[in-house]
């Protein structure tokens, strides 16, 4: 069995206001990039489910890094407000402790990062 080196992960879930999807994507992307480059995040993904919910999966080195990043305050107030305005309902987050890591990440060029 291959042990995980992925660190701590969290899943966030939202139901968006109709017509606000593009605004949400832009705001989520801005905030997630800031956490990646300034907050210690290991990256994140945004998904839309067939159930109408939007899901974000974020990885962190550990839970303490995530708590510190979130407690530091808003990294971009405007993006945060745009994201909140897009959300009709936020569901409770799900935190995950990886046990086995078999995920293969696609190769990305610097231009794509």
Secondary structure, 3 states (H helix, E strand, C coil): CCECCCCEEEEEEEEECCCCHHHHHHHHHHHHHHHHHHCCEEEEEEEECCCCCEEEEEEECCHHHHHHHHHCCCCCHHHHHHHHHHEEEEEEEEEEECCECCCCCCCCCCCCC
